[in-house]
Amino acid sequence: MKTIYVYETGSVVKKLSERLAIVKDGVTLYSEPFINVGAVALLEQAQVSSQVMVTLLESGIPVFFMKKSGRIIGAIHPNVDRGIFLRLAQYDAWKDETKRCQIAQSI
């Protein structure tokens, strides 16, 4: 999944159908399907529509607000944390010696 960095001054992040689009002065600079987006990082001079924010958060995609220096000012994280299920599956695989050996051999 891609992290989308929006650094163009005066650009607006919009939702166009099922795609995240970066638009400036009516021209689409970049477009990506939401399914390919892992995170969005907005530099301080970019804007994002509320429609995009809702779609990102419902899709489990965090949004970061950053200074031009790269320092994170703040972040909005979705309410859903799917990481716990991955962690539980990893622990279950570790407990099963056969599975653990299969994973080790594949590496």
C-alpha positions as CSV (number, residue, x, y, z in Angstrom):
1,M,0.0,0.0,0.0
2,K,1.2,3.5,-0.9
3,T,1.7,6.5,1.4
4,I,0.4,9.5,-0.6
5,Y,2.4,12.7,0.1
6,V,0.6,15.9,-0.8
7,Y,3.1,18.7,-0.9
8,E,1.9,21.0,-3.7
9,T,0.9,24.4,-2.3
10,G,-2.7,25.2,-3.0
11,S,-3.7,21.6,-3.9
12,V,-6.9,20.0,-2.7
13,V,-7.4,16.3,-2.0
14,K,-10.7,15.2,-3.4
15,K,-12.8,12.0,-3.9
16,L,-13.5,11.2,-7.5
17,S,-15.6,8.1,-7.7
18,E,-13.5,5.4,-5.9
19,R,-10.2,7.3,-6.3
20,L,-8.3,9.8,-4.2
21,A,-7.3,12.7,-6.4
22,I,-5.0,15.7,-5.9
23,V,-6.3,18.7,-7.8
24,K,-4.8,22.1,-8.2
25,D,-6.5,24.9,-10.2
26,G,-9.0,22.4,-11.7
27,V,-6.2,20.1,-13.0
28,T,-5.8,16.6,-11.6
29,L,-2.2,16.2,-10.6
30,Y,-2.4,12.7,-9.3
31,S,-5.1,10.0,-8.8
32,E,-5.0,6.7,-7.0
33,P,-7.7,4.1,-6.2
34,F,-8.5,4.2,-2.4
35,I,-7.8,0.4,-2.3
36,N,-4.1,1.2,-3.0
37,V,-3.7,3.9,-0.4
38,G,-2.1,3.0,3.0
39,A,-1.8,6.5,4.4
40,V,-2.0,10.1,3.4
41,A,0.5,12.8,4.5
42,L,-0.5,16.4,4.0
43,L,1.9,19.2,4.1
44,E,0.6,22.4,5.7
45,Q,-0.4,24.2,2.5
46,A,-2.7,21.4,1.1
47,Q,-6.4,21.0,1.8
48,V,-8.5,17.9,2.1
49,S,-12.3,17.6,1.7
50,S,-14.5,16.1,4.5
51,Q,-15.8,13.6,2.0
52,V,-12.2,12.3,1.5
53,M,-11.6,12.3,5.2
54,V,-14.7,10.1,5.9
55,T,-13.7,7.7,3.1
56,L,-10.1,7.4,4.3
57,L,-11.2,6.8,7.9
58,E,-13.9,4.3,7.0
59,S,-11.3,2.5,4.9
60,G,-8.9,2.3,7.8
61,I,-6.4,4.8,6.3
62,P,-4.7,7.3,8.7
63,V,-4.0,10.9,7.7
64,F,-1.0,12.9,8.9
65,F,-0.5,16.6,8.9
66,M,3.1,17.8,8.5
67,K,5.3,20.8,8.4
68,K,7.4,21.4,5.3
69,S,10.4,20.2,7.4
70,G,8.7,16.8,7.7
71,R,7.8,17.2,11.4
72,I,4.3,15.7,12.1
73,I,1.9,18.3,13.5
74,G,-0.9,15.8,14.1
75,A,-2.6,12.7,12.9
76,I,-6.1,11.3,12.5
77,H,-6.3,7.6,12.9
78,P,-9.3,5.4,12.1
79,N,-11.2,3.9,15.0
80,V,-10.5,0.4,13.8
81,D,-7.2,-1.3,14.6
82,R,-6.9,-4.4,12.6
83,G,-3.3,-5.0,13.9
84,I,-4.6,-6.9,16.9
85,F,-5.9,-9.7,14.7
86,L,-2.6,-10.0,12.9
87,R,-0.8,-10.1,16.2
88,L,-3.0,-12.9,17.6
89,A,-2.5,-14.9,14.4
90,Q,1.2,-14.5,14.8
91,Y,1.1,-15.7,18.4
92,D,-1.0,-18.7,17.4
93,A,1.5,-19.6,14.7
94,W,4.3,-19.3,17.1
95,K,2.6,-21.6,19.6
96,D,2.2,-24.4,17.0
97,E,5.6,-26.0,16.7
98,T,4.9,-27.5,13.3
99,K,3.7,-24.2,11.9
100,R,6.7,-22.4,13.5
101,C,9.1,-24.8,11.8
102,Q,7.4,-24.4,8.4
103,I,7.7,-20.6,8.6
104,A,11.3,-20.8,9.7
105,Q,12.1,-23.2,6.8
106,S,10.4,-20.9,4.3
107,I,12.6,-18.0,5.4
